[in-house]
Amino acid sequence: MVACSSFGKNQEELLREKQLKFGEIGLAQSAGWHFKGSLKSPSSVLMEGPGYLKILRQRNRQFGNYVMVEFIRELSLWKLRRDPKSERLQIGDISNEVGGKTLQHKSHQNGLDVDIVYLRNNRHEEQVDRPYWEEYFVRKNQLSSNFDIDRNVELLLEVAHDRRVEKVFVDLVIKKKIVEYVETKLKEKEALLEQPVAAREGLSSLEGQEGASRESLELTMEAGGTLVEQLDVEALSFGGEQFSQSEKNFALAQVLEKLVPAKLHKTHFHVRLHCPEKDFECEGSRMQQSIQSDSLSQL
């Protein structure tokens, strides 16, 4: 009986180790700061999963907090549902297996930072074993023609819309282009709403107009408020959940503020998550809600 019990326990431990290794359950803990920290019982993303591809594999930085692994999984599934025929999300560095210092980064030390490649017009996926990024999307303060502005705006707003996300670091030129994009769409919608009702009948907001991404940004106007507060973020939801207008206004007011201009982000954007509620050794901003209530499908 003892031998059987011991065998069962060993099998259970092996299963748990396997689940932890492949991020199937979430027990990884972040300790310290993103710029001076470590990881305990790290979770790991698979090298490939539904909707995503791990690149820069030579660096061996696929480890993160369990919240990070879940964030990547959910974002990738959202992207796959909305854009099933395009390139997958290309995931760069997260953290080393035990966290701590890494080359090329001052942060990425406690499993709560991840780099993701911008989406391309040519839908190209980077080679997984290259040691560095393949393409710069900003050169001489000009945005590359291969930078898919419609899909990148949708993706970046979806990321920033998540309450688990503290900041999203992007290149300054890209941040400016995103703001211009939002303001342009808003003005187009405002002009449309100023037309007589009869002239608007048969039109589907901005749908069908060249350069417009109807699913990514459906714009509405309300009396008063700033440009940011007037943008409808109904499309920014996992699973098609509906939000009240007050929730939309609040969410959007926070979204663009989370996009932070930073150097060395011409090839990718960098997502930083808040410290999970129960990671008591994690230093930095912290979410008070439970992980479940902070899922990407909710405000």
N, C-alpha and C positions, 0 to 999 in steps of 0.2 A: 504493500500500500504506500509506503513511504517513497519507494522508487517511482511509482506511478505519479504520485503527487509532485515529486521533483521534476519528472519529465514534463508534466503538464505546465509547471511553472516556467521551465526553460523555454518551452514552445511559446508561451505567452510573452516572455521577455523578447524572444526573437521577433515575434510579430510586431511588438511595440517598437522595437528598433527599426524594423523595416518601414513601419508607418511614419515614424519620425523622419527617417532618411528621405522619403519621397513626399513629405509634406501632407500625408493623408490625415494626420491629426495634428492639433496645434498645441504644443507644450513649450516651444522655444521661448526663452526669456531674454529681453534686452537689459543690459546693465550699462550704466553711465550715459554719456552724451553721444550724439551722432559723430562728434569730432574727437571724442576720447571715451571709448566704450568697449564693450565685449558682448559675446553671445553665449548663452547657456542652453544646452540641449537644442542645438539649432535645427530648424526645419530646412528642407532643400526643395527647390523647384526641379522638376524633371527637365531634361535637356530639350524635350519637345512635349507640348500638350495641346489640347484643343484651342486653336486660335493664337498660339504663341510659339516662339522659337528662341532658345537660349543661344546667344552669340558670345564672342570673346571667351570661349571655353577654356583656352589655355591658362587664363588667369585663375580659374577654380574659385570663382566668387559667386556661387549660386546659392549661398546660405543666407537665411534671414529669420526674422521673427515669424511666428506662425501667422500673425495678422498680415504681414507682407506677402507670404505665400498665398493666403486666401485672397488678398487684394489683386494680385497678378492673375490668379485663376478667374476671378469674377470679371475683371476688366477684359480679359481675353475672350471669355464667353460672350460678353456684351458686344465686343467688336466683331466676333464671328457671326453673331445673329444679324447684326446690322449691315455687315459688309462681307458676306461669305466668300466672295470670289476674289478678294484682294489679298495682298501679302499679309502674313501673320504679324502680330506684334513681336518686335525683336528686342529681347530683354538683354541688357548689358550687365554691368556689375551690380551685385547686391552687397554682400559682405564675405569675408573669409569665414571658414568653418567656425572659428572661435572669435570672430570679430577682430577688433583692433586695427592697427595701422595697415594701410595698403599703399602701394605705389599708385600714382596718378590721382590720388584723392586725399583731401583733408578730412572728409567725412566718411560715410559708408562703414562705420565702425561698430554699430550695434544692431544691424539687421533691419533698420527702418528707412534705408535709402535704396532707390533703384533707378537705373538709367534705362531709358526706352528710346529707340530710334524714331525720328519723325517719319511720317508716312510720305511715300513718294508717288508722284504721278505715274512713273513707269512700273510701279508695284514690285520693284526689285527687293529681294531678300539678301541680306549680307551673308557672306561665307562665315560659317560658324567658328572656324579655327584661326581666323585672322587675329593678330594681337592688338590691332587698333581699328577704329571706325573707318568705314570705306568712303564716306562722302560728307563734305561740308555743304550745308544748306545756306550758309551766308558767307559771301566773299566780297570784300571791299564795301561793306555796308549795303550790299544788294542781296535780295532773296533769290535763291536759285529757282529756275523755271521748273525744276523737278520737285519742289516743295508743294505738296497738295494742300492748298490753303483751306479748301472746303472741309476736307476730312480731318485735317490737323486741328482746325478750330473746334469741330465736333468732339474730337478725342480729348483735347486739352480741357475743354469746358466740362466734359464728363468726368475727367480725373479730378479737376479742382472742385467739382460739385460734391465730391465724396467727403463726408465729415471726418473720416479717418485721415484725410490728407491735410497736412499742415501747410506745405508750400510746394510749388512746382517751379523749378528754376528753368528759364528759357533764355535764349539770346535776346538782347535788347531790340534788335531789328525785328525779330519774330514777335516779341510782345507788342511792338508798335503796329505791326501788320494785323495782328489779331484785333486790337482796339479799332483800327481803321475799318476792318471787315465788319465788326459788330455795328459801328456807327453808320456805315454805308447801308447795311441791311435795314437798320432802323429807319433811316431816312427814306428808303424805298418803300417801306411799309407805311410810313406816315403819309407819303405822297399818294399811295394807293387808297388809303382811308379817306383822304380829302376829296377823292373823286365822287361824283354822284353815285348812289347805290346802283342805279341801272347800269352805269358804266363798269361797275365792279362785278356784276353778276356774270357767272361763268368763269371768273378768274379764281384760281386756287392760291390765294396770297401770292407768294413769290415763285410758286412751282412752275417749272418750265422755262424760267428766264435763265439765260446763259450765266454761268458762274454761281448760281444760287444753289445752296444745299438745303432743300426744303425740309428734309428730315432732321438736319442738324440744328437749324435755327429758324423756328417759326416765330415771327415777330409780331407783337401786338403793342398798341399804344394805349395809355391811360392818361387822364388829365393830370398834369403836374409830374413831379418826380424827375430824376436825372435820367440820362440815356441808359445807364446801367440798370436802374430800377425799372425801366420800361420794357426790358427785353424778356420775352417769354421763354422759360427754360423747360417747357413741358416735354420736349424731346429728350432732355437730359435725365432719363430714368431707365433703370434696368427693369425689364419685364413690362414696360408700358404703364407703370403706375401713374395715377393722376395726382396733381398737386393743386391746392387752392392758389388763387392769385397772390395772396399775401406771402405764401411759402415760396412761390416763384420769385417774387420781388426780393425777398430776403436772400434767397439762394444766389441769385445773380449778383446782388450787391457784394457778396463775399467771393464769388468765383474769380472775377478779374483781379481782385486784390491778391489772390493766392498766386497768380502768375508773376514771379519775381525775376526781373532781368539779372543775368549773371554772366560773367565771362566763361569761356570754355564750354559753351552749350550751343555751338553751331552745328554739331553732329547729332545731338540727342537732347532730350529733356530729362530732368532729374526730379523724381517724386520723393518727397519726405513725408513720412507718416508721423502722427502724434504717438506719444508713448501710450501703449495699451493701459487700460484702467488698472489691471491686476499685476502689471510689471512694476513692482514697488522699487526695484533698483534702477529703473530707467529714469534718466534725468532729461528734463526738457518739457515742452508743452504736453499736456495730457488731456485726453478725452474722458469725460465723466460718465458717458453713457456706456451701456454694455456693447460688446462687439456685435451682437445680433442686431441691436437697434441701429448700429452705425453701418449696416451693410449698404452696398452701392445702390440698392433698390429703394432706399428710403432717404428722407431728409434728416 
